[in-house]
Amino acid sequence: MKITNLQTAVVEANFDWTYVRIETDAGVRGLGECFFAPGLPAILRELSRVLLKEDPRNIDLLVRKMQRAASGAGSTGIVANAISGIETALWDILGKSLETPIYRLLGGKYRDAIRLYADCHGGEGLESLDPLLMSRTPAWSRPAPDAQSRSLWDTRRESLERDCTPEAYAERAQQLAARGFTALKFDVDVPNPYTRDDHNRCLTNGEIDHMVSLVRAAREAVGPNIDIAVDCHWRYNVTDILKFAWRCEEFNLLWLEDPVPPENVSALREVALRTRTPICSGENLCYRAAFRELLETRAVAIVSPDVQKAGGILETRRIADMADLQYTAVAPHNISSPIGTIASAHLCAAIPNFLALEFHAYDVPFWEELASGISKPIIQGGHIHLGDAPGLGVELNEEIAWRYRKPGETFFES
Ligand code: MG
């Protein structure tokens, strides 16, 4: 079997859902999804020169070849996003050619139902961001002629009074819990009426009080048996985020995510050691070596690799195995359409130390419509049940994808 073609498409949703499709001379084709990035479709198409005429079933070898080909330019970062999506498409081909679901090729499944946690942002509804995290109105929702792209922080600041309040957090928590989700995640690094300086990583007492009031509102809205996690997006210093983490201990959080910048593992470890609130990190790391210090120094209680960014399904399996040596749980980050979400679900089925998989598209009205060849609803009671279909077991509904395609990007053209 030989690879004969690689094509890309982008759907403009809450993020750029970026697809790669690989075709073979055997008529089998595979589909993968990448974490968004500026210029990503062009990088995917460049990498096709490494893949053409190769046997798609040599997945690990082809990942190595792509990493080596990009080693001069840098095989981490955006290139890792591209490799991750391609790797998933290769698994889809292998599974289809063997008439076997991917989780079985990873060693079989530990569980039938994959537990999701619903990302609730900062209490608001649909928020669409371009690859540089600039807020946008998607083309399909008919932007006003004078619409401008602005930074996420500017638009969130404008929506402060509506969305970043205890009332909005409580309402959002109840809404998602009523849909069957047993775990929720909220941002606490949202515009705060008590902020004095947006850039110094410090928190005022007023800011901390407000952040705690958001968490308390969510907790009181859903009671003690719905898990709640909160995300800081790497924004604070050790001293001040600890003041918040200590205050959160009474809420029994599932985790506190990315409390400090990611480059300094010892700072993260200090936070982890000094609070009873569990710490989670890892969504921006790629390839297993980047996770080694984080895991071996026990700087996190939960690790959150993103399958569409960390190097693909097999690389995330290896990261999960490294985590299991430390008895560390895995809660994969995921902002994908159904294609990437199902790819991540195969991984989640096949690792012992799985905790919960992110679902970040509750407000995207066409999330489920994008999928075909899979029984619906895809999410039932906050869980995904994987079937026995070969490969990924899900295809892209191209008619729907075309309707929501990103203007200016190719749509599965060579
Ligand atoms: Mg996060």
Boltz pocket constraint, residues with backbone or C-beta under 6 A from the ligand:
constraints:
  - pocket:
      binder: B
      contacts: [[A, 231], [A, 233], [A, 257], [A, 258], [A, 283]]
      max_distance: 6.0
